Amino acid sequence: MVILLLYHFFIVSISVPLIVAATRRVETANLSFWDSLIIESAIKSDARRLWTEDLQDGQTCGELMIMNPFKSPTK
């Protein structure tokens, strides 16, 4: 039953062009390959926000904004 919920999500397949894009991001943005692959996958899926504690909160990659779900709001 739970597996049927996956039909509501867009699955990004790892492909050679995606790996090339991630490798370029590693070279230009000083990020790890895996972080770059996550960012490129999010961009490919047209995500506007990427929720992660592993990258800089507020950083943007084109239209994609990195958000830290554990950052306390500023007062």
C-alpha positions as a Markdown table, in Angstrom:
| # | Residue | x | y | z |
|---|---|---|---|---|
| 1 | Met | 0.0 | 0.0 | 0.0 |
| 2 | Val | 2.7 | 2.5 | 1.0 |
| 3 | Ile | 4.6 | 1.7 | -2.2 |
| 4 | Leu | 1.7 | 3.2 | -4.2 |
| 5 | Leu | 2.6 | 6.6 | -2.8 |
| 6 | Leu | 5.7 | 6.6 | -5.0 |
| 7 | Tyr | 3.4 | 7.3 | -8.0 |
| 8 | His | 3.0 | 10.8 | -6.7 |
| 9 | Phe | 6.8 | 11.6 | -6.8 |
| 10 | Phe | 9.0 | 12.4 | -9.8 |
| 11 | Ile | 12.0 | 10.0 | -9.7 |
| 12 | Val | 15.2 | 11.3 | -11.2 |
| 13 | Ser | 17.3 | 8.6 | -12.8 |
| 14 | Ile | 21.1 | 8.9 | -12.6 |
| 15 | Ser | 22.4 | 9.4 | -16.1 |
| 16 | Val | 25.6 | 10.3 | -17.8 |
| 17 | Pro | 24.5 | 13.9 | -18.4 |
| 18 | Leu | 23.6 | 14.2 | -14.8 |
| 19 | Ile | 27.0 | 12.9 | -13.7 |
| 20 | Val | 28.7 | 15.3 | -16.0 |
| 21 | Ala | 26.7 | 18.2 | -14.6 |
| 22 | Ala | 27.5 | 17.1 | -11.0 |
| 23 | Thr | 31.2 | 16.8 | -11.9 |
| 24 | Arg | 31.2 | 20.4 | -13.4 |
| 25 | Arg | 29.6 | 21.6 | -10.2 |
| 26 | Val | 32.3 | 19.9 | -8.1 |
| 27 | Glu | 34.9 | 21.8 | -10.2 |
| 28 | Thr | 33.3 | 25.2 | -10.0 |
| 29 | Ala | 31.5 | 25.3 | -6.6 |
| 30 | Asn | 33.9 | 23.4 | -4.3 |
| 31 | Leu | 31.3 | 20.8 | -3.3 |
| 32 | Ser | 31.6 | 17.1 | -2.9 |
| 33 | Phe | 30.5 | 14.9 | -5.8 |
| 34 | Trp | 27.5 | 13.5 | -3.9 |
| 35 | Asp | 26.2 | 17.0 | -2.8 |
| 36 | Ser | 26.6 | 18.1 | -6.4 |
| 37 | Leu | 24.7 | 15.1 | -7.6 |
| 38 | Ile | 21.8 | 15.8 | -5.2 |
| 39 | Ile | 21.8 | 19.5 | -6.3 |
| 40 | Glu | 21.8 | 18.6 | -10.0 |
| 41 | Ser | 19.0 | 16.0 | -9.4 |
| 42 | Ala | 16.9 | 18.6 | -7.7 |
| 43 | Ile | 17.5 | 21.1 | -10.5 |
| 44 | Lys | 16.5 | 18.4 | -13.1 |
| 45 | Ser | 13.3 | 17.8 | -11.2 |
| 46 | Asp | 12.5 | 21.5 | -11.3 |
| 47 | Ala | 12.6 | 21.7 | -7.5 |
| 48 | Arg | 12.6 | 25.2 | -6.0 |
| 49 | Arg | 13.8 | 24.2 | -2.6 |
| 50 | Leu | 16.2 | 21.6 | -1.4 |
| 51 | Trp | 15.9 | 20.8 | 2.3 |
| 52 | Thr | 19.2 | 19.6 | 3.8 |
| 53 | Glu | 21.4 | 20.3 | 6.8 |
| 54 | Asp | 24.6 | 19.5 | 4.9 |
| 55 | Leu | 24.8 | 22.6 | 2.7 |
| 56 | Gln | 24.8 | 26.3 | 3.4 |
| 57 | Asp | 21.3 | 27.6 | 4.3 |
| 58 | Gly | 20.1 | 30.3 | 1.9 |
| 59 | Gln | 22.6 | 29.3 | -0.8 |
| 60 | Thr | 21.1 | 29.4 | -4.3 |
| 61 | Cys | 21.9 | 27.3 | -7.4 |
| 62 | Gly | 20.0 | 29.0 | -10.2 |
| 63 | Glu | 16.3 | 28.9 | -9.1 |
| 64 | Leu | 17.0 | 26.2 | -6.4 |
| 65 | Met | 17.3 | 27.5 | -2.8 |
| 66 | Ile | 19.1 | 25.4 | -0.2 |
| 67 | Met | 17.1 | 25.4 | 3.1 |
| 68 | Asn | 18.3 | 23.9 | 6.4 |
| 69 | Pro | 15.2 | 22.4 | 8.2 |
| 70 | Phe | 17.0 | 22.6 | 11.6 |
| 71 | Lys | 18.0 | 26.3 | 11.5 |
| 72 | Ser | 16.2 | 28.3 | 14.1 |
| 73 | Pro | 14.4 | 31.3 | 12.8 |
| 74 | Thr | 16.1 | 34.7 | 13.2 |
| 75 | Lys | 14.4 | 37.1 | 15.5 |
